[in-house]
Structures are given as structure tokens and as C-alpha cells.
């Protein structure tokens, strides 16, 4: 985030807020996305990322990409069966 905001501040986006959208970590191989990590790593990445963005005043919003997994995408906070 510091690199991004530094670059933004070099141009016309100086001081503008940053929205972190479609943030997520896939937990299984799906047809549309073949890069994935274990659910344990997903949790670790989430618990690492949230304090970072909360500590950055320029980030007023973070959007996790998907609440629940589906056949096409697997970065949900819940799997297809509804389990966290």
C-alpha cells in the first residue's frame, strides 16, 4: 500500500482514497482460476491484510471477493457447504 500511495501522490491522484476491491485468496482449483492456497493460508493472509489496511487512513473500504464459494470461484469466506 505504501508503494501504491507513493506512486499515486506523484500524480493527479495525490491524497485520493484507495479502495481495495475484489481482494481474496482462492482455496481450491476451479475452472476460472488455477492458483490457490489452503484454507489455513487464506485465513492467515486475511488476518495479515486487514490490520494493514485498517492502519492506512487512505483505505476507507476493503471488499473481500466472495462470501461463499461456488463451482466457478473459490475465494469465499465460506465453502460451498456453508462452512467457514
C-alpha positions, 0 to 999 in steps of 0.5 A: 500500500505504501508503494501504491500511495507513493506512486499515486501522490506523484500524480493527479491522484495525490491524497485520493482514497484507495479502495481495495476491491475484489481482494481474496485468496482462492482455496481450491482449483476451479475452472476460472482460476488455477492458483490457490492456497489452503484454507489455513493460508487464506485465513492467515493472509486475511488476518495479515491484510486487514490490520494493514489496511485498517492502519492506512487512513487512505483505505476507507473500504476493503471488499473481500471477493466472495462470501461463499464459494461456488463451482466457478470461484473459490475465494469465499469466506465460506465453502460451498457447504456453508462452512467457514 
